[in-house]
């Protein structure tokens, strides 16, 4: 066996190891600006999200940004940050609670499930909510789905350097859509809840 063949084998093995192991890159989200709704819902709302959902991380890989790179997207943290930015100004009163049933409020908004994935360089998410009375009776529940825009062109041109930005921008559109739709549905339905 020639030196060149041995060198080629070592190179291939090295490339295979890089391909398999790659780098784990966390994708965090900044707190978005507080959203200003056009009107206030005349209810005091409390918000609750379980710690397991807050800490939910979804891993993704994309060939266009280097298949060896794994993107650890803090999806639960994104949902929590958008909830605490998009819900406060929608209601007469708002606060986050750490234990359901704790405190004085008219309705409790709970996140019950999160689905999140990246496909085609676009964020796709389902977030399920339940709205309860102070006594725990279910007043409303719905699963909201949204698809973000694809950042494929940006990632294709910028590679791994553009991947985090593409994930964040697509996720912003998804979360904004979900929380606006939730607030619209609460506004349309709260009069029928007998509060």
Backbone torsions as a table, in degrees:
resi	resn	phi	psi	omega
1	UNK	NA	131.6	-177.6
2	UNK	-78.2	163.5	177.2
3	UNK	-61.5	-36.7	-179.1
4	UNK	-62.6	-41.6	179.8
5	UNK	-64.4	-41.9	178.6
6	UNK	-65.1	-40.5	178.5
7	UNK	-64.0	-39.9	178.9
8	UNK	-64.1	-41.2	178.9
9	UNK	-64.9	-43.7	179.2
10	UNK	-62.8	-41.4	178.6
11	UNK	-62.7	-45.4	179.7
12	UNK	-63.3	-41.3	178.5
13	UNK	-64.2	-42.7	178.3
14	UNK	-61.8	-44.1	178.4
15	UNK	-64.7	-38.5	178.7
16	UNK	-63.6	-41.2	178.7
17	UNK	-64.7	-41.3	177.6
18	UNK	-63.3	-41.8	-179.8
19	UNK	-62.3	-42.4	-176.6
20	UNK	-73.9	-45.8	-174.6
21	UNK	-82.5	-51.5	178.6
22	UNK	56.3	-159.7	-179.5
23	UNK	-125.1	139.0	173.4
24	UNK	-92.3	124.8	-177.6
25	UNK	-121.5	114.2	179.2
26	UNK	-72.4	142.1	176.3
27	UNK	-117.7	102.7	178.8
28	UNK	-96.2	164.7	179.6
29	UNK	-123.2	139.9	174.4
30	UNK	-82.3	156.6	176.4
31	UNK	-67.4	120.6	177.9
32	UNK	-69.5	161.6	176.1
33	UNK	-61.6	148.4	176.9
34	UNK	-62.5	128.5	-176.5
35	UNK	-82.4	134.0	179.4
36	UNK	-98.7	107.3	178.2
37	UNK	-80.0	157.0	-177.5
38	UNK	-72.5	-25.4	177.3
39	UNK	-147.1	163.4	-179.4
40	UNK	-102.6	137.9	172.9
41	UNK	-82.8	127.0	-173.5
42	UNK	-77.1	58.6	178.1
43	UNK	-136.8	149.5	170.3
44	UNK	-92.9	116.3	-175.1
45	UNK	-106.9	143.8	170.7
46	UNK	-115.0	151.6	-179.3
47	UNK	-125.5	135.2	177.8
48	UNK	-135.4	136.3	175.8
49	UNK	-141.4	124.5	-179.8
50	UNK	-60.2	143.6	-179.7
51	UNK	-59.4	-34.8	178.6
52	UNK	-62.3	-38.6	177.0
53	UNK	-72.4	-39.5	178.1
54	UNK	-59.1	-34.3	-176.2
55	UNK	-92.8	8.1	-177.6
56	UNK	-64.9	127.4	177.6
57	UNK	-121.4	133.5	178.1
58	UNK	-115.4	128.4	-179.8
59	UNK	-98.5	143.7	-176.9
60	UNK	-144.3	152.6	174.4
61	UNK	-131.0	152.0	178.9
62	UNK	-144.5	130.4	-179.8
63	UNK	-62.0	-35.0	-175.7
64	UNK	-69.2	-18.5	178.3
65	UNK	-115.0	15.2	179.2
66	UNK	98.3	103.6	-174.9
67	UNK	-61.0	-20.9	179.0
68	UNK	-72.4	-19.0	-179.2
69	UNK	-85.1	132.5	175.1
70	UNK	-108.3	129.4	-178.6
71	UNK	-103.6	113.2	179.8
72	UNK	-94.6	98.7	-172.8
73	UNK	-89.5	122.5	-179.2
74	UNK	-82.1	71.8	-173.8
75	UNK	-64.8	-41.8	179.8
76	UNK	-63.3	-41.0	177.8
77	UNK	-64.1	-37.4	178.1
78	UNK	-63.1	-45.6	178.9
79	UNK	-60.0	-45.0	-179.4
80	UNK	-62.3	-45.5	-178.9
81	UNK	-64.9	-40.3	178.9
82	UNK	-70.2	-35.7	177.1
83	UNK	-60.7	-45.0	-176.7
84	UNK	-79.7	-2.7	173.3
85	UNK	-106.7	-30.9	-174.7
86	UNK	-97.1	-19.4	-177.8
87	UNK	-92.2	-34.4	-172.6
88	UNK	-54.0	-46.7	-176.8
89	UNK	-82.0	0.9	178.0
90	UNK	-83.5	-16.3	-173.1
91	UNK	-125.1	160.0	176.0
92	UNK	-59.8	-38.3	176.8
93	UNK	-140.2	149.6	-179.8
94	UNK	-152.6	138.6	170.9
95	UNK	-156.5	152.7	176.0
96	UNK	-92.3	139.4	178.2
97	UNK	-119.9	156.5	-178.7
98	UNK	-99.5	-15.2	178.7
99	UNK	-135.7	123.6	178.1
100	UNK	-57.9	142.1	179.9
101	UNK	87.2	-1.3	-177.8
102	UNK	-95.3	128.7	174.4
103	UNK	100.5	-179.7	-176.3
104	UNK	-109.6	115.5	-178.9
105	UNK	-156.6	164.3	176.7
106	UNK	-91.1	-38.5	178.8
107	UNK	-138.3	149.6	175.1
108	UNK	-114.4	123.9	178.0
109	UNK	-102.4	119.9	-177.9
110	UNK	-119.7	135.8	169.0
111	UNK	-84.4	124.7	-177.3
112	UNK	-109.6	-19.1	179.9
113	UNK	-163.5	148.4	177.0
114	UNK	-133.2	131.3	169.0
115	UNK	-119.1	133.9	-177.8
116	UNK	-149.9	136.3	172.1
117	UNK	-155.5	162.2	174.4
118	UNK	-110.0	131.3	177.7
119	UNK	-148.1	128.6	-178.4
120	UNK	63.8	32.6	-178.0
121	UNK	61.3	25.9	177.3
122	UNK	-127.1	144.4	176.1
123	UNK	-81.2	140.5	177.1
124	UNK	-132.8	130.2	-177.3
125	UNK	-145.8	149.0	169.4
126	UNK	-123.5	129.3	175.4
127	UNK	-128.1	126.4	179.8
128	UNK	-101.9	136.5	-179.8
129	UNK	-126.8	150.1	169.4
130	UNK	-127.9	135.1	173.8
131	UNK	-109.8	126.4	-176.9
132	UNK	-122.0	157.6	172.3
133	UNK	-77.7	168.0	176.8
134	UNK	-57.3	-27.9	178.6
135	UNK	-83.2	-3.6	177.5
136	UNK	97.0	3.5	177.7
137	UNK	-74.6	136.5	179.5
138	UNK	-74.7	122.9	178.7
139	UNK	-99.1	-31.2	-172.9
140	UNK	-163.5	144.1	171.9
141	UNK	-150.2	147.0	179.1
142	UNK	-163.7	151.7	172.0
143	UNK	-107.4	127.6	-178.7
144	UNK	-108.5	134.6	179.2
145	UNK	-119.3	142.1	174.2
146	UNK	-150.3	148.3	176.6
147	UNK	-118.4	131.6	178.2
148	UNK	-88.8	170.0	177.7
149	UNK	-72.5	152.9	178.4
150	UNK	-79.2	137.8	174.9
151	UNK	-104.2	24.3	-173.4
152	UNK	-57.2	-46.6	-178.0
153	UNK	-61.6	-43.4	179.8
154	UNK	-63.6	-44.3	-178.5
155	UNK	-70.1	-37.2	178.8
156	UNK	-59.9	-41.0	-179.5
157	UNK	-78.7	-36.4	-173.2
158	UNK	-104.7	-8.1	178.5
159	UNK	61.8	-144.6	-176.1
160	UNK	-60.0	-28.9	-179.3
161	UNK	-65.5	-28.8	-177.8
162	UNK	-96.2	-9.0	-173.9
163	UNK	-63.0	-48.4	-179.1
164	UNK	-58.4	-44.2	180.0
165	UNK	-61.7	-41.7	-179.9
166	UNK	-64.4	-41.6	178.4
167	UNK	-63.5	-46.4	-178.2
168	UNK	-63.5	-44.3	-177.2
169	UNK	-68.0	-40.2	178.8
170	UNK	-68.6	-39.9	178.2
171	UNK	-65.3	-35.9	177.7
172	UNK	-58.0	-46.4	-179.5
173	UNK	-62.5	-42.1	-179.7
174	UNK	-62.0	-51.7	-176.8
175	UNK	-66.1	-40.6	177.8
176	UNK	-59.7	-44.8	179.8
177	UNK	-62.4	-46.7	-177.9
178	UNK	-62.1	-48.0	-176.5
179	UNK	-72.1	-33.7	174.4
180	UNK	-64.1	-42.1	179.7
181	UNK	-65.5	-39.5	177.3
182	UNK	-60.9	-49.1	-179.7
183	UNK	-62.0	-41.6	177.9
184	UNK	-60.2	-42.3	-179.3
185	UNK	-68.2	-40.3	176.8
186	UNK	-62.9	-43.7	179.6
187	UNK	-61.9	-37.1	-178.9
188	UNK	-75.9	-23.7	-171.2
189	UNK	-111.9	-16.8	-169.7
190	UNK	-62.4	-28.6	179.8
191	UNK	-64.0	-24.8	-178.7
192	UNK	-88.7	1.2	-176.3
193	UNK	-86.9	-6.9	177.9
194	UNK	67.1	35.1	-179.9
195	UNK	-86.2	NA	NA
